[in-house]
Amino acid sequence: MLSNGLDEFYNSILRKQSIPETVVGGKQVANRFLEELFSILFSGYHSERNFTSKEQIIDQLELFRIRWKNLLEPYATYAEREFGRSVVLDDILHNFISKLPSIYQWMWEDAEAAFLGDPAAESIHEVILAYSGFYAGAVHRVANYFFKSSLPIFPKLLSGVAHEATGIDIHPGAEIGRSFFMDHGTGIVIGETTHIADNVKIYQGVTLGALSVNKSLAKQKRHPTIEEGVVIYAGATILGGDTIIGKKSVIGGNAWITQSIPPYSIVYQKSEVRVRSSNEIQGLDFTI
């Protein structure tokens, strides 16, 4: 005989589970999508195979399009049922394949920016294989396309795959320019309405966030604009939709910014160094 609490718990799971005909598969679907796509785009890096002809690549991309038109169909059904929004997957995936050349080019420019911007990087190949910042950025470029196509849920699942793998959290709605480099990357958070221009470099622990989490601001620009050539060092926090970091500026580590910064600025936290007296040194007695 089940207790009332357990019985209600089991019934709650039954009521709240995701119905496959309504929302496909769950997180593992986004992971599979990225694995299959990257095995084509980065053959030999994200897969053990290598293509020997253009025809093989064309065939693989067409098979990919057909397969994922079927697998993503429940998201289109969900959009229609929940939001009254018509989503034509055939058009979305055709357009995605047509945009892949530019998406792919931008991914490689990101890899080159990482190689040129990190003295520890020995090759672009190493960047593609091992750099978490590159992977998170590449996933974002795919997720951003599907976000703008109005396909619900799926773009955020794509971003979630990268977040879990790298510790980098980029909302799929964020607009990010060319040659973007996240050095180390862990703990970076980039909000939905962030605009990042070309040739920007960001270190670990940076937050590009909103000043307010009020739900009424959902349709407004809540996150900052980062202009071309800006470098943002570890732990810096930049907040607000009206906040603009001017081009070629350098934001030092742990800076807290809620107002615009002119181009070519340097913002840093001032550290104070004081030499202790001999009495102070002798008086220290730490016990752990």
PyRosetta script that sets phi, psi and omega in degrees:
from pyrosetta import init, pose_from_sequence

init()
pose = pose_from_sequence("MLSNGLDEFYNSILRKQSIPETVVGGKQVANRFLEELFSILFSGYHSERNFTSKEQIIDQLELFRIRWKNLLEPYATYAEREFGRSVVLDDILHNFISKLPSIYQWMWEDAEAAFLGDPAAESIHEVILAYSGFYAGAVHRVANYFFKSSLPIFPKLLSGVAHEATGIDIHPGAEIGRSFFMDHGTGIVIGETTHIADNVKIYQGVTLGALSVNKSLAKQKRHPTIEEGVVIYAGATILGGDTIIGKKSVIGGNAWITQSIPPYSIVYQKSEVRVRSSNEIQGLDFTI")
pose.set_psi(1, 122.9)
pose.set_omega(1, -178.9)
pose.set_phi(2, -79.9)
pose.set_psi(2, 141.6)
pose.set_omega(2, 172.2)
pose.set_phi(3, -69.0)
pose.set_psi(3, 156.7)
pose.set_omega(3, -179.4)
pose.set_phi(4, -57.4)
pose.set_psi(4, -38.3)
pose.set_omega(4, -178.8)
pose.set_phi(5, -64.1)
pose.set_psi(5, -45.9)
pose.set_omega(5, 179.8)
pose.set_phi(6, -68.0)
pose.set_psi(6, -41.4)
pose.set_omega(6, -180.0)
pose.set_phi(7, -59.6)
pose.set_psi(7, -44.2)
pose.set_omega(7, 178.9)
pose.set_phi(8, -66.0)
pose.set_psi(8, -36.6)
pose.set_omega(8, 178.1)
pose.set_phi(9, -60.8)
pose.set_psi(9, -47.5)
pose.set_omega(9, -179.5)
pose.set_phi(10, -65.4)
pose.set_psi(10, -40.8)
pose.set_omega(10, 177.6)
pose.set_phi(11, -64.1)
pose.set_psi(11, -35.5)
pose.set_omega(11, 179.5)
pose.set_phi(12, -64.5)
pose.set_psi(12, -41.3)
pose.set_omega(12, 176.6)
pose.set_phi(13, -60.8)
pose.set_psi(13, -43.8)
pose.set_omega(13, 179.7)
pose.set_phi(14, -60.7)
pose.set_psi(14, -43.0)
pose.set_omega(14, -177.1)
pose.set_phi(15, -68.9)
pose.set_psi(15, -37.3)
pose.set_omega(15, -168.3)
pose.set_phi(16, -98.5)
pose.set_psi(16, -3.6)
pose.set_omega(16, -179.2)
pose.set_phi(17, -64.8)
pose.set_psi(17, 152.8)
pose.set_omega(17, 178.8)
pose.set_phi(18, -78.5)
pose.set_psi(18, 129.2)
pose.set_omega(18, -179.9)
pose.set_phi(19, -84.6)
pose.set_psi(19, 122.2)
pose.set_omega(19, -176.2)
pose.set_phi(20, -53.3)
pose.set_psi(20, -34.2)
pose.set_omega(20, -179.1)
pose.set_phi(21, -72.4)
pose.set_psi(21, -12.1)
pose.set_omega(21, -178.0)
pose.set_phi(22, -104.1)
pose.set_psi(22, -49.0)
pose.set_omega(22, 177.8)
pose.set_phi(23, -131.6)
pose.set_psi(23, 114.3)
pose.set_omega(23, -170.5)
pose.set_phi(24, -66.5)
pose.set_psi(24, 133.2)
pose.set_omega(24, 160.3)
pose.set_phi(25, 54.9)
pose.set_psi(25, -48.6)
pose.set_omega(25, -174.6)
pose.set_phi(26, 105.8)
pose.set_psi(26, -158.6)
pose.set_omega(26, -172.9)
pose.set_phi(27, -58.8)
pose.set_psi(27, -37.4)
pose.set_omega(27, -175.2)
pose.set_phi(28, -61.5)
pose.set_psi(28, -24.3)
pose.set_omega(28, 179.4)
pose.set_phi(29, -67.1)
pose.set_psi(29, -44.2)
pose.set_omega(29, 178.0)
pose.set_phi(30, -63.1)
pose.set_psi(30, -39.1)
pose.set_omega(30, 179.0)
pose.set_phi(31, -63.6)
pose.set_psi(31, -42.7)
pose.set_omega(31, 179.1)
pose.set_phi(32, -65.5)
pose.set_psi(32, -40.4)
pose.set_omega(32, 178.8)
pose.set_phi(33, -57.2)
pose.set_psi(33, -48.5)
pose.set_omega(33, -178.8)
pose.set_phi(34, -66.8)
pose.set_psi(34, -40.3)
pose.set_omega(34, 178.6)
pose.set_phi(35, -60.2)
pose.set_psi(35, -44.8)
pose.set_omega(35, -178.4)
pose.set_phi(36, -69.2)
pose.set_psi(36, -42.1)
pose.set_omega(36, 180.0)
pose.set_phi(37, -65.2)
pose.set_psi(37, -47.5)
pose.set_omega(37, -177.0)
pose.set_phi(38, -70.6)
pose.set_psi(38, -24.9)
pose.set_omega(38, 175.5)
pose.set_phi(39, -67.1)
pose.set_psi(39, -23.0)
pose.set_omega(39, 175.1)
pose.set_phi(40, -87.5)
pose.set_psi(40, -50.5)
pose.set_omega(40, -176.0)
pose.set_phi(41, -67.3)
pose.set_psi(41, -34.8)
pose.set_omega(41, -178.3)
pose.set_phi(42, -122.3)
pose.set_psi(42, 55.3)
pose.set_omega(42, 178.8)
pose.set_phi(43, -58.9)
pose.set_psi(43, 132.9)
pose.set_omega(43, -176.9)
pose.set_phi(44, 90.9)
pose.set_psi(44, -21.3)
pose.set_omega(44, 174.9)
pose.set_phi(45, -98.6)
pose.set_psi(45, -54.0)
pose.set_omega(45, -178.5)
pose.set_phi(46, -102.2)
pose.set_psi(46, 11.9)
pose.set_omega(46, 176.2)
pose.set_phi(47, -155.0)
pose.set_psi(47, 165.4)
pose.set_omega(47, -179.6)
pose.set_phi(48, -90.3)
pose.set_psi(48, -5.4)
pose.set_omega(48, -176.5)
pose.set_phi(49, -96.5)
pose.set_psi(49, 159.6)
pose.set_omega(49, 170.3)
pose.set_phi(50, -129.4)
pose.set_psi(50, 140.6)
pose.set_omega(50, 177.0)
pose.set_phi(51, -79.4)
pose.set_psi(51, 147.4)
pose.set_omega(51, 178.3)
pose.set_phi(52, -113.3)
pose.set_psi(52, -3.8)
pose.set_omega(52, 179.0)
pose.set_phi(53, -156.2)
pose.set_psi(53, 158.2)
pose.set_omega(53, 175.9)
pose.set_phi(54, -63.9)
pose.set_psi(54, -33.5)
pose.set_omega(54, -178.6)
pose.set_phi(55, -61.1)
pose.set_psi(55, -36.7)
pose.set_omega(55, 178.2)
pose.set_phi(56, -64.0)
pose.set_psi(56, -39.9)
pose.set_omega(56, 179.6)
pose.set_phi(57, -66.5)
pose.set_psi(57, -44.0)
pose.set_omega(57, 179.1)
pose.set_phi(58, -59.1)
pose.set_psi(58, -45.5)
pose.set_omega(58, -179.6)
pose.set_phi(59, -62.6)
pose.set_psi(59, -43.4)
pose.set_omega(59, -178.3)
pose.set_phi(60, -65.0)
pose.set_psi(60, -40.3)
pose.set_omega(60, 179.2)
pose.set_phi(61, -67.7)
pose.set_psi(61, -35.5)
pose.set_omega(61, 178.1)
pose.set_phi(62, -69.4)
pose.set_psi(62, -42.2)
pose.set_omega(62, 175.7)
pose.set_phi(63, -62.2)
pose.set_psi(63, -39.5)
pose.set_omega(63, 177.6)
pose.set_phi(64, -60.8)
pose.set_psi(64, -45.9)
pose.set_omega(64, -179.0)
pose.set_phi(65, -61.8)
pose.set_psi(65, -46.3)
pose.set_omega(65, -177.7)
pose.set_phi(66, -65.3)
pose.set_psi(66, -45.4)
pose.set_omega(66, -178.3)
pose.set_phi(67, -61.2)
pose.set_psi(67, -44.5)
pose.set_omega(67, -174.2)
pose.set_phi(68, -82.0)
pose.set_psi(68, -16.6)
pose.set_omega(68, 170.7)
pose.set_phi(69, -62.7)
pose.set_psi(69, -40.0)
pose.set_omega(69, 179.1)
pose.set_phi(70, -73.7)
pose.set_psi(70, -43.2)
pose.set_omega(70, -174.9)
pose.set_phi(71, -71.1)
pose.set_psi(71, -26.5)
pose.set_omega(71, -179.2)
pose.set_phi(72, -94.2)
pose.set_psi(72, -3.0)
pose.set_omega(72, -177.6)
pose.set_phi(73, -54.9)
pose.set_psi(73, -39.9)
pose.set_omega(73, 179.2)
pose.set_phi(74, -59.1)
pose.set_psi(74, -28.4)
pose.set_omega(74, 177.2)
pose.set_phi(75, -68.3)
pose.set_psi(75, -35.9)
pose.set_omega(75, 175.9)
pose.set_phi(76, -66.0)
pose.set_psi(76, -40.1)
pose.set_omega(76, 176.8)
pose.set_phi(77, -62.6)
pose.set_psi(77, -41.5)
pose.set_omega(77, 178.5)
pose.set_phi(78, -62.3)
pose.set_psi(78, -42.5)
pose.set_omega(78, 179.4)
pose.set_phi(79, -61.1)
pose.set_psi(79, -41.1)
pose.set_omega(79, -180.0)
pose.set_phi(80, -68.2)
pose.set_psi(80, -44.7)
pose.set_omega(80, -174.5)
pose.set_phi(81, -72.5)
pose.set_psi(81, -42.7)
pose.set_omega(81, -173.8)
pose.set_phi(82, -86.3)
pose.set_psi(82, -34.0)
pose.set_omega(82, -172.4)
pose.set_phi(83, -120.5)
pose.set_psi(83, -3.9)
pose.set_omega(83, -176.0)
pose.set_phi(84, 63.8)
pose.set_psi(84, 30.8)
pose.set_omega(84, -173.9)
pose.set_phi(85, -109.8)
pose.set_psi(85, 124.5)
pose.set_omega(85, 179.4)
pose.set_phi(86, -83.7)
pose.set_psi(86, 121.9)
pose.set_omega(86, 178.8)
pose.set_phi(87, -120.7)
pose.set_psi(87, 116.9)
pose.set_omega(87, -178.4)
pose.set_phi(88, -99.0)
pose.set_psi(88, 99.5)
pose.set_omega(88, -174.2)
pose.set_phi(89, -62.7)
pose.set_psi(89, -35.0)
pose.set_omega(89, -179.6)
pose.set_phi(90, -58.9)
pose.set_psi(90, -44.4)
pose.set_omega(90, 178.4)
pose.set_phi(91, -66.5)
pose.set_psi(91, -43.0)
pose.set_omega(91, -178.1)
pose.set_phi(92, -60.6)
pose.set_psi(92, -44.9)
pose.set_omega(92, -177.2)
pose.set_phi(93, -75.4)
pose.set_psi(93, -34.6)
pose.set_omega(93, 173.7)
pose.set_phi(94, -60.8)
pose.set_psi(94, -45.9)
pose.set_omega(94, 179.5)
pose.set_phi(95, -64.9)
pose.set_psi(95, -36.5)
pose.set_omega(95, 178.2)
pose.set_phi(96, -61.6)
pose.set_psi(96, -46.5)
pose.set_omega(96, 178.7)
pose.set_phi(97, -62.3)
pose.set_psi(97, -38.5)
pose.set_omega(97, 180.0)
pose.set_phi(98, -68.7)
pose.set_psi(98, -27.7)
pose.set_omega(98, 179.1)
pose.set_phi(99, -89.9)
pose.set_psi(99, -9.8)
pose.set_omega(99, -177.9)
pose.set_phi(100, -56.5)
pose.set_psi(100, -37.5)
pose.set_omega(100, 178.8)
pose.set_phi(101, -57.0)
pose.set_psi(101, -42.0)
pose.set_omega(101, 179.7)
pose.set_phi(102, -74.5)
pose.set_psi(102, -38.3)
pose.set_omega(102, 176.7)
pose.set_phi(103, -60.8)
pose.set_psi(103, -44.8)
pose.set_omega(103, 179.2)
pose.set_phi(104, -61.8)
pose.set_psi(104, -42.7)
pose.set_omega(104, 178.3)
pose.set_phi(105, -61.3)
pose.set_psi(105, -43.2)
pose.set_omega(105, -180.0)
pose.set_phi(106, -66.7)
pose.set_psi(106, -35.1)
pose.set_omega(106, 176.1)
pose.set_phi(107, -60.7)
pose.set_psi(107, -45.4)
pose.set_omega(107, -179.8)
pose.set_phi(108, -67.7)
pose.set_psi(108, -33.0)
pose.set_omega(108, 175.2)
pose.set_phi(109, -66.5)
pose.set_psi(109, -36.0)
pose.set_omega(109, 174.6)
pose.set_phi(110, -62.6)
pose.set_psi(110, -42.9)
pose.set_omega(110, 179.5)
pose.set_phi(111, -63.1)
pose.set_psi(111, -40.7)
pose.set_omega(111, 178.7)
pose.set_phi(112, -66.2)
pose.set_psi(112, -39.3)
pose.set_omega(112, 177.3)
pose.set_phi(113, -61.4)
pose.set_psi(113, -38.8)
pose.set_omega(113, 177.7)
pose.set_phi(114, -66.7)
pose.set_psi(114, -43.0)
pose.set_omega(114, 179.7)
pose.set_phi(115, -63.2)
pose.set_psi(115, -44.7)
pose.set_omega(115, -178.6)
pose.set_phi(116, -73.8)
pose.set_psi(116, -27.9)
pose.set_omega(116, -174.2)
pose.set_phi(117, -93.6)
pose.set_psi(117, -6.9)
pose.set_omega(117, -177.7)
pose.set_phi(118, -122.6)
pose.set_psi(118, 110.8)
pose.set_omega(118, 179.6)
pose.set_phi(119, -58.9)
pose.set_psi(119, -23.0)
pose.set_omega(119, -178.6)
pose.set_phi(120, -80.2)
pose.set_psi(120, -13.8)
pose.set_omega(120, -178.1)
pose.set_phi(121, -78.7)
pose.set_psi(121, 124.0)
pose.set_omega(121, -177.5)
pose.set_phi(122, -92.3)
pose.set_psi(122, -18.5)
pose.set_omega(122, 179.3)
pose.set_phi(123, -166.0)
pose.set_psi(123, 160.5)
pose.set_omega(123, 173.5)
pose.set_phi(124, -64.2)
pose.set_psi(124, -34.7)
pose.set_omega(124, 179.0)
pose.set_phi(125, -58.9)
pose.set_psi(125, -41.7)
pose.set_omega(125, 178.2)
pose.set_phi(126, -62.7)
pose.set_psi(126, -40.5)
pose.set_omega(126, 178.8)
pose.set_phi(127, -58.6)
pose.set_psi(127, -48.6)
pose.set_omega(127, -177.1)
pose.set_phi(128, -65.7)
pose.set_psi(128, -37.5)
pose.set_omega(128, -177.4)
pose.set_phi(129, -78.6)
pose.set_psi(129, -34.7)
pose.set_omega(129, -164.1)
pose.set_phi(130, -126.0)
pose.set_psi(130, -11.7)
pose.set_omega(130, -172.7)
pose.set_phi(131, -90.7)
pose.set_psi(131, 118.0)
pose.set_omega(131, -178.8)
pose.set_phi(132, -64.2)
pose.set_psi(132, -35.4)
pose.set_omega(132, 178.7)
pose.set_phi(133, -62.3)
pose.set_psi(133, -39.1)
pose.set_omega(133, 177.6)
pose.set_phi(134, -65.5)
pose.set_psi(134, -45.3)
pose.set_omega(134, -178.4)
pose.set_phi(135, -61.3)
pose.set_psi(135, -45.9)
pose.set_omega(135, -179.6)
pose.set_phi(136, -62.7)
pose.set_psi(136, -39.0)
pose.set_omega(136, 178.4)
pose.set_phi(137, -67.2)
pose.set_psi(137, -40.4)
pose.set_omega(137, 179.5)
pose.set_phi(138, -64.8)
pose.set_psi(138, -43.0)
pose.set_omega(138, 177.2)
pose.set_phi(139, -61.4)
pose.set_psi(139, -41.6)
pose.set_omega(139, -179.3)
pose.set_phi(140, -60.2)
pose.set_psi(140, -39.8)
pose.set_omega(140, -178.4)
pose.set_phi(141, -63.2)
pose.set_psi(141, -31.6)
pose.set_omega(141, 175.0)
pose.set_phi(142, -75.6)
pose.set_psi(142, -47.8)
pose.set_omega(142, -178.2)
pose.set_phi(143, -60.9)
pose.set_psi(143, -37.0)
pose.set_omega(143, -179.1)
pose.set_phi(144, -63.4)
pose.set_psi(144, -37.3)
pose.set_omega(144, 176.8)
pose.set_phi(145, -61.3)
pose.set_psi(145, -48.5)
pose.set_omega(145, -177.2)
pose.set_phi(146, -69.8)
pose.set_psi(146, -30.6)
pose.set_omega(146, 175.2)
pose.set_phi(147, -62.8)
pose.set_psi(147, -44.9)
pose.set_omega(147, -179.3)
pose.set_phi(148, -72.0)
pose.set_psi(148, -17.4)
pose.set_omega(148, 177.3)
pose.set_phi(149, -83.4)
pose.set_psi(149, -2.7)
pose.set_omega(149, 177.5)
pose.set_phi(150, 71.1)
pose.set_psi(150, 19.8)
pose.set_omega(150, 173.0)
pose.set_phi(151, -76.8)
pose.set_psi(151, 120.1)
pose.set_omega(151, -174.3)
pose.set_phi(152, -76.9)
pose.set_psi(152, 153.7)
pose.set_omega(152, 171.3)
pose.set_phi(153, 68.4)
pose.set_psi(153, -50.0)
pose.set_omega(153, -172.0)
pose.set_phi(154, -55.9)
pose.set_psi(154, -44.7)
pose.set_omega(154, 179.3)
pose.set_phi(155, -59.5)
pose.set_psi(155, -36.6)
pose.set_omega(155, 179.5)
pose.set_phi(156, -72.2)
pose.set_psi(156, -30.3)
pose.set_omega(156, 174.4)
pose.set_phi(157, -66.7)
pose.set_psi(157, -38.4)
pose.set_omega(157, 176.4)
pose.set_phi(158, -60.9)
pose.set_psi(158, -47.6)
pose.set_omega(158, 178.2)
pose.set_phi(159, -61.7)
pose.set_psi(159, -35.4)
pose.set_omega(159, 178.9)
pose.set_phi(160, -64.2)
pose.set_psi(160, -35.1)
pose.set_omega(160, 176.6)
pose.set_phi(161, -60.4)
pose.set_psi(161, -47.0)
pose.set_omega(161, 179.8)
pose.set_phi(162, -65.7)
pose.set_psi(162, -39.2)
pose.set_omega(162, -180.0)
pose.set_phi(163, -61.4)
pose.set_psi(163, -47.1)
pose.set_omega(163, -179.4)
pose.set_phi(164, -65.6)
pose.set_psi(164, -34.4)
pose.set_omega(164, -177.4)
pose.set_phi(165, -78.9)
pose.set_psi(165, -28.5)
pose.set_omega(165, -169.5)
pose.set_phi(166, -124.5)
pose.set_psi(166, -17.4)
pose.set_omega(166, -172.6)
pose.set_phi(167, 78.4)
pose.set_psi(167, 10.2)
pose.set_omega(167, 179.0)
pose.set_phi(168, -105.0)
pose.set_psi(168, 125.0)
pose.set_omega(168, -173.8)
pose.set_phi(169, -114.0)
pose.set_psi(169, 101.8)
pose.set_omega(169, 179.2)
pose.set_phi(170, -115.9)
pose.set_psi(170, 120.1)
pose.set_omega(170, 175.7)
pose.set_phi(171, -65.7)
pose.set_psi(171, 137.5)
pose.set_omega(171, -177.0)
pose.set_phi(172, -63.1)
pose.set_psi(172, -15.8)
pose.set_omega(172, 179.0)
pose.set_phi(173, -82.0)
pose.set_psi(173, -14.3)
pose.set_omega(173, -178.7)
pose.set_phi(174, -62.1)
pose.set_psi(174, 139.4)
pose.set_omega(174, 178.8)
pose.set_phi(175, -99.9)
pose.set_psi(175, 120.6)
pose.set_omega(175, -174.7)
pose.set_phi(176, -125.9)
pose.set_psi(176, 128.3)
pose.set_omega(176, -176.9)
pose.set_phi(177, -78.5)
pose.set_psi(177, -166.1)
pose.set_omega(177, -173.9)
pose.set_phi(178, -81.4)
pose.set_psi(178, 160.0)
pose.set_omega(178, 175.5)
pose.set_phi(179, 52.7)
pose.set_psi(179, 53.4)
pose.set_omega(179, -178.9)
pose.set_phi(180, -94.9)
pose.set_psi(180, 131.2)
pose.set_omega(180, -176.9)
pose.set_phi(181, -131.3)
pose.set_psi(181, 122.8)
pose.set_omega(181, 173.1)
pose.set_phi(182, -107.4)
pose.set_psi(182, 107.4)
pose.set_omega(182, -176.4)
pose.set_phi(183, -84.1)
pose.set_psi(183, 126.9)
pose.set_omega(183, -173.0)
pose.set_phi(184, 67.3)
pose.set_psi(184, -64.2)
pose.set_omega(184, 166.4)
pose.set_phi(185, 92.7)
pose.set_psi(185, -36.3)
pose.set_omega(185, -173.4)
pose.set_phi(186, -51.1)
pose.set_psi(186, 130.3)
pose.set_omega(186, 175.6)
pose.set_phi(187, 87.8)
pose.set_psi(187, 1.1)
pose.set_omega(187, 176.1)
pose.set_phi(188, -69.4)
pose.set_psi(188, 135.4)
pose.set_omega(188, 175.5)
pose.set_phi(189, -128.2)
pose.set_psi(189, 124.8)
pose.set_omega(189, -178.9)
pose.set_phi(190, -126.8)
pose.set_psi(190, 116.8)
pose.set_omega(190, -173.6)
pose.set_phi(191, -77.8)
pose.set_psi(191, 169.9)
pose.set_omega(191, -170.1)
pose.set_phi(192, -56.9)
pose.set_psi(192, -43.6)
pose.set_omega(192, -172.7)
pose.set_phi(193, -102.1)
pose.set_psi(193, 19.4)
pose.set_omega(193, 174.2)
pose.set_phi(194, -66.5)
pose.set_psi(194, 138.5)
pose.set_omega(194, 171.4)
pose.set_phi(195, -117.4)
pose.set_psi(195, 122.7)
pose.set_omega(195, 178.9)
pose.set_phi(196, -120.9)
pose.set_psi(196, 125.0)
pose.set_omega(196, -178.7)
pose.set_phi(197, -82.0)
pose.set_psi(197, -171.0)
pose.set_omega(197, -176.5)
pose.set_phi(198, -72.2)
pose.set_psi(198, 154.6)
pose.set_omega(198, 170.1)
pose.set_phi(199, 59.4)
pose.set_psi(199, 42.1)
pose.set_omega(199, 177.4)
pose.set_phi(200, -101.0)
pose.set_psi(200, 140.3)
pose.set_omega(200, 178.9)
pose.set_phi(201, -123.1)
pose.set_psi(201, 129.7)
pose.set_omega(201, -177.4)
pose.set_phi(202, -128.5)
pose.set_psi(202, 137.4)
pose.set_omega(202, 177.8)
pose.set_phi(203, -99.1)
pose.set_psi(203, 176.0)
pose.set_omega(203, -175.1)
pose.set_phi(204, -60.6)
pose.set_psi(204, 149.1)
pose.set_omega(204, 173.2)
pose.set_phi(205, 77.2)
pose.set_psi(205, 8.2)
pose.set_omega(205, 179.7)
pose.set_phi(206, -78.7)
pose.set_psi(206, 138.5)
pose.set_omega(206, 174.9)
pose.set_phi(207, -118.2)
pose.set_psi(207, 124.2)
pose.set_omega(207, 170.8)
pose.set_phi(208, -110.6)
pose.set_psi(208, 93.3)
pose.set_omega(208, -167.4)
pose.set_phi(209, -126.1)
pose.set_psi(209, -169.3)
pose.set_omega(209, -178.1)
pose.set_phi(210, -104.6)
pose.set_psi(210, 152.4)
pose.set_omega(210, 176.1)
pose.set_phi(211, -77.4)
pose.set_psi(211, -25.6)
pose.set_omega(211, -177.9)
pose.set_phi(212, -138.3)
pose.set_psi(212, 146.0)
pose.set_omega(212, 177.3)
pose.set_phi(213, -107.1)
pose.set_psi(213, 21.7)
pose.set_omega(213, 179.8)
pose.set_phi(214, -61.5)
pose.set_psi(214, 127.7)
pose.set_omega(214, -176.6)
pose.set_phi(215, -61.7)
pose.set_psi(215, -27.5)
pose.set_omega(215, -179.2)
pose.set_phi(216, -66.2)
pose.set_psi(216, -14.4)
pose.set_omega(216, -178.5)
pose.set_phi(217, -94.4)
pose.set_psi(217, 11.3)
pose.set_omega(217, -172.4)
pose.set_phi(218, -57.0)
pose.set_psi(218, -33.0)
pose.set_omega(218, -176.2)
pose.set_phi(219, -95.9)
pose.set_psi(219, 3.9)
pose.set_omega(219, -178.2)
pose.set_phi(220, -102.4)
pose.set_psi(220, 161.9)
pose.set_omega(220, 174.7)
pose.set_phi(221, -74.6)
pose.set_psi(221, 116.6)
pose.set_omega(221, -173.6)
pose.set_phi(222, -113.1)
pose.set_psi(222, -12.9)
pose.set_omega(222, -171.5)
pose.set_phi(223, -118.1)
pose.set_psi(223, 159.1)
pose.set_omega(223, -170.2)
pose.set_phi(224, -72.8)
pose.set_psi(224, 167.2)
pose.set_omega(224, 172.8)
pose.set_phi(225, -110.4)
pose.set_psi(225, 129.1)
pose.set_omega(225, -179.6)
pose.set_phi(226, -114.1)
pose.set_psi(226, 115.4)
pose.set_omega(226, -175.1)
pose.set_phi(227, -82.6)
pose.set_psi(227, 175.4)
pose.set_omega(227, -171.0)
pose.set_phi(228, -58.4)
pose.set_psi(228, 138.7)
pose.set_omega(228, 171.6)
pose.set_phi(229, 75.4)
pose.set_psi(229, 12.0)
pose.set_omega(229, -178.9)
pose.set_phi(230, -76.4)
pose.set_psi(230, 143.6)
pose.set_omega(230, 172.0)
pose.set_phi(231, -117.7)
pose.set_psi(231, 128.8)
pose.set_omega(231, -179.6)
pose.set_phi(232, -121.7)
pose.set_psi(232, 116.1)
pose.set_omega(232, -175.2)
pose.set_phi(233, -84.9)
pose.set_psi(233, 170.5)
pose.set_omega(233, -167.6)
pose.set_phi(234, -55.4)
pose.set_psi(234, 135.7)
pose.set_omega(234, 172.6)
pose.set_phi(235, 81.0)
pose.set_psi(235, -0.1)
pose.set_omega(235, 179.6)
pose.set_phi(236, -69.9)
pose.set_psi(236, 146.1)
pose.set_omega(236, 177.7)
pose.set_phi(237, -123.9)
pose.set_psi(237, 124.2)
pose.set_omega(237, -179.5)
pose.set_phi(238, -126.2)
pose.set_psi(238, 121.6)
pose.set_omega(238, -170.8)
pose.set_phi(239, -125.8)
pose.set_psi(239, 148.4)
pose.set_omega(239, 168.1)
pose.set_phi(240, 106.4)
pose.set_psi(240, 138.3)
pose.set_omega(240, -178.7)
pose.set_phi(241, -70.0)
pose.set_psi(241, -22.3)
pose.set_omega(241, 178.5)
pose.set_phi(242, -92.6)
pose.set_psi(242, -2.5)
pose.set_omega(242, -177.4)
pose.set_phi(243, -81.3)
pose.set_psi(243, 123.8)
pose.set_omega(243, 179.1)
pose.set_phi(244, -122.5)
pose.set_psi(244, 125.6)
pose.set_omega(244, 174.8)
pose.set_phi(245, -96.8)
pose.set_psi(245, 111.5)
pose.set_omega(245, -173.5)
pose.set_phi(246, -63.5)
pose.set_psi(246, 155.2)
pose.set_omega(246, -173.8)
pose.set_phi(247, -57.6)
pose.set_psi(247, 146.9)
pose.set_omega(247, 176.6)
pose.set_phi(248, 64.0)
pose.set_psi(248, 14.2)
pose.set_omega(248, 177.6)
pose.set_phi(249, -78.6)
pose.set_psi(249, 157.6)
pose.set_omega(249, 175.9)
pose.set_phi(250, -121.9)
pose.set_psi(250, 122.4)
pose.set_omega(250, 179.3)
pose.set_phi(251, -105.9)
pose.set_psi(251, 116.5)
pose.set_omega(251, -176.5)
pose.set_phi(252, -72.1)
pose.set_psi(252, 165.8)
pose.set_omega(252, -178.6)
pose.set_phi(253, -59.6)
pose.set_psi(253, 139.2)
pose.set_omega(253, 175.8)
pose.set_phi(254, 66.7)
pose.set_psi(254, 11.6)
pose.set_omega(254, 175.9)
pose.set_phi(255, -66.6)
pose.set_psi(255, 148.1)
pose.set_omega(255, 177.6)
pose.set_phi(256, -121.0)
pose.set_psi(256, 114.6)
pose.set_omega(256, -171.8)
pose.set_phi(257, -126.6)
pose.set_psi(257, 127.4)
pose.set_omega(257, 177.5)
pose.set_phi(258, -129.5)
pose.set_psi(258, 13.1)
pose.set_omega(258, 176.9)
pose.set_phi(259, -141.2)
pose.set_psi(259, 162.0)
pose.set_omega(259, -174.6)
pose.set_phi(260, -66.8)
pose.set_psi(260, 150.6)
pose.set_omega(260, 179.9)
pose.set_phi(261, -120.3)
pose.set_psi(261, 130.5)
pose.set_omega(261, -178.8)
pose.set_phi(262, -65.6)
pose.set_psi(262, 158.6)
pose.set_omega(262, 175.5)
pose.set_phi(263, -55.9)
pose.set_psi(263, 150.4)
pose.set_omega(263, 175.3)
pose.set_phi(264, 65.6)
pose.set_psi(264, 22.2)
pose.set_omega(264, 179.9)
pose.set_phi(265, -86.5)
pose.set_psi(265, 159.0)
pose.set_omega(265, 169.2)
pose.set_phi(266, -123.6)
pose.set_psi(266, 124.6)
pose.set_omega(266, 179.2)
pose.set_phi(267, -118.1)
pose.set_psi(267, 127.1)
pose.set_omega(267, -179.5)
pose.set_phi(268, -150.2)
pose.set_psi(268, 157.2)
pose.set_omega(268, 174.0)
pose.set_phi(269, -85.2)
pose.set_psi(269, 128.4)
pose.set_omega(269, -179.2)
pose.set_phi(270, -82.4)
pose.set_psi(270, 125.4)
pose.set_omega(270, 176.6)
pose.set_phi(271, -97.3)
pose.set_psi(271, 139.1)
pose.set_omega(271, 179.3)
pose.set_phi(272, -107.5)
pose.set_psi(272, 130.1)
pose.set_omega(272, 179.3)
pose.set_phi(273, -113.3)
pose.set_psi(273, 125.8)
pose.set_omega(273, 177.0)
pose.set_phi(274, -128.3)
pose.set_psi(274, 128.9)
pose.set_omega(274, 179.1)
pose.set_phi(275, -79.9)
pose.set_psi(275, 126.3)
pose.set_omega(275, -179.2)
pose.set_phi(276, -75.6)
pose.set_psi(276, 151.1)
pose.set_omega(276, 174.6)
pose.set_phi(277, -77.6)
pose.set_psi(277, 164.5)
pose.set_omega(277, 179.4)
pose.set_phi(278, -62.1)
pose.set_psi(278, -34.6)
pose.set_omega(278, 179.0)
pose.set_phi(279, -63.7)
pose.set_psi(279, -40.2)
pose.set_omega(279, 178.8)
pose.set_phi(280, -64.3)
pose.set_psi(280, -41.3)
pose.set_omega(280, -178.2)
pose.set_phi(281, -65.1)
pose.set_psi(281, -43.9)
pose.set_omega(281, -178.8)
pose.set_phi(282, -66.9)
pose.set_psi(282, -27.4)
pose.set_omega(282, -177.1)
pose.set_phi(283, -79.3)
pose.set_psi(283, -9.5)
pose.set_omega(283, -177.1)
pose.set_phi(284, -77.7)
pose.set_psi(284, 133.5)
pose.set_omega(284, 179.0)
pose.set_phi(285, -149.4)
pose.set_psi(285, 91.2)
pose.set_omega(285, -176.7)
pose.set_phi(286, -91.0)
pose.set_psi(286, 135.7)
pose.set_omega(286, 174.7)
pose.set_phi(287, -124.1)
pose.set_psi(287, 126.9)
pose.set_omega(287, 179.8)
pose.set_phi(288, -114.4)
pose.dump_pdb("model.pdb")
